Amino acid sequence: WRSRLQRASDASRSVRGSNFVQIATVDGKGMPQVRTVVFRGFLAGARGEAMKMITDARSEKVQQVQQKPACQMVWWFSQSSEQFRIAGELQFVGGEGTSFAVAEFQDARLEQWKKLSDAAREQFWWDQPGVPFAEAASPPPKGGRGADGEILPPPDTFLLMLLWPQEVKYLRLTDNFAQLDSIDAATSAWTARRVNP
């Protein structure tokens, strides 16, 4: 599935929004909650290979994942009419000294922070998401940069979000080919089998 996903992603690179994916978590009432996030590449770790995204530590998805880390991602490629439904567990990586600190991925978190656009970095200093709007008492640092123009260290609100895939359901609508890939938890080996669409 991984090489097939990479090919579809590479072929769609010129399409605006082709790296937007939908992530579903489950809230405290057992209801699915879906939102669009930006896929930011793969990251190797001791557990295998994770799919990288980012989020705000104050967002609802963070509280939901702390209760139930299971999630599903849907990635649709309109150029090739391919859909990937990727189920697994989400993990958050926060700064050192936070409840989300993960030593293995601190460098990856900082690297991702530096790759963000100024506008994206600035959002992590915005007021609490999801509460009634009020004018900010003071503006966030412009572009997440200091007075000298250098990128500021990430605030604790900035989390690297990792999806550790466990199952991938693939569908290609051009010929109705469907495949199910799953990982063996004991061996970390992936198996694939063709299934009816």
Solvent accessible surface area in square Angstrom, and as a share of the most:
residue,aa,sasa,rsa
1,W,40,0.14
2,R,72,0.26
3,S,70,0.45
4,R,43,0.16
5,L,1,0.00
6,Q,61,0.27
7,R,147,0.54
8,A,4,0.03
9,S,21,0.14
10,D,68,0.35
11,A,69,0.53
12,S,3,0.02
13,R,161,0.59
14,S,109,0.71
15,V,49,0.28
16,R,225,0.82
17,G,25,0.24
18,S,24,0.15
19,N,62,0.32
20,F,95,0.40
21,V,0,0.00
22,Q,61,0.27
23,I,0,0.00
24,A,26,0.20
25,T,1,0.01
26,V,46,0.27
27,D,26,0.14
28,G,82,0.79
29,K,181,0.77
30,G,49,0.47
31,M,111,0.49
32,P,87,0.55
33,Q,60,0.27
34,V,94,0.54
35,R,55,0.20
36,T,74,0.43
37,V,16,0.09
38,V,42,0.24
39,F,22,0.09
40,R,71,0.26
41,G,22,0.21
42,F,42,0.18
43,L,33,0.16
44,A,79,0.61
45,G,23,0.23
46,A,98,0.76
47,R,123,0.45
48,G,35,0.34
49,E,72,0.32
50,A,0,0.00
51,M,0,0.00
52,K,19,0.08
53,M,0,0.00
54,I,22,0.11
55,T,8,0.05
56,D,21,0.11
57,A,26,0.20
58,R,57,0.21
59,S,17,0.11
60,E,118,0.53
61,K,18,0.08
62,V,3,0.02
63,Q,100,0.44
64,Q,17,0.08
65,V,9,0.05
66,Q,106,0.47
67,Q,144,0.64
68,K,106,0.45
69,P,56,0.35
70,A,58,0.45
71,C,12,0.07
72,Q,51,0.23
73,M,0,0.00
74,V,46,0.27
75,W,2,0.01
76,W,110,0.38
77,F,3,0.01
78,S,69,0.44
79,Q,118,0.52
80,S,35,0.22
81,S,28,0.18
82,E,16,0.07
83,Q,46,0.21
84,F,0,0.00
85,R,86,0.31
86,I,0,0.00
87,A,27,0.21
88,G,4,0.04
89,E,60,0.27
90,L,8,0.04
91,Q,43,0.19
92,F,11,0.05
93,V,0,0.00
94,G,0,0.00
95,G,7,0.06
96,E,140,0.63
97,G,84,0.81
98,T,35,0.21
99,S,106,0.69
100,F,36,0.15
101,A,45,0.35
102,V,33,0.19
103,A,95,0.74
104,E,96,0.43
105,F,7,0.03
106,Q,18,0.08
107,D,114,0.59
108,A,16,0.12
109,R,8,0.03
110,L,74,0.37
111,E,91,0.41
112,Q,7,0.03
113,W,3,0.01
114,K,133,0.56
115,K,129,0.55
116,L,9,0.04
117,S,69,0.45
118,D,57,0.30
119,A,69,0.53
120,A,19,0.15
121,R,2,0.01
122,E,36,0.16
123,Q,80,0.36
124,F,15,0.06
125,W,75,0.26
126,W,134,0.47
127,D,87,0.45
128,Q,77,0.34
129,P,57,0.36
130,G,87,0.84
131,V,82,0.47
132,P,126,0.79
133,F,172,0.72
134,A,68,0.53
135,E,146,0.65
136,A,53,0.41
137,A,117,0.90
138,S,79,0.51
139,P,117,0.74
140,P,35,0.22
141,P,39,0.25
142,K,171,0.73
143,G,4,0.03
144,G,0,0.00
145,R,85,0.31
146,G,22,0.22
147,A,122,0.95
148,D,111,0.57
149,G,33,0.32
150,E,114,0.51
151,I,56,0.28
152,L,54,0.27
153,P,103,0.65
154,P,22,0.14
155,P,25,0.16
156,D,95,0.49
157,T,25,0.15
158,F,0,0.00
159,L,1,0.00
160,L,0,0.00
161,M,0,0.00
162,L,0,0.00
163,L,0,0.00
164,W,11,0.04
165,P,11,0.07
166,Q,80,0.36
167,E,55,0.25
168,V,0,0.00
169,K,75,0.32
170,Y,4,0.02
171,L,40,0.20
172,R,66,0.24
173,L,88,0.44
174,T,102,0.59
175,D,80,0.42
176,N,82,0.42
177,F,29,0.12
178,A,5,0.04
179,Q,24,0.11
180,L,24,0.12
181,D,5,0.02
182,S,32,0.20
183,I,48,0.24
184,D,65,0.34
185,A,105,0.81
186,A,99,0.77
187,T,93,0.54
188,S,68,0.44
189,A,52,0.40
190,W,88,0.31
191,T,86,0.50
192,A,61,0.47
193,R,142,0.52
194,R,165,0.60
195,V,52,0.30
196,N,138,0.71
197,P,107,0.67
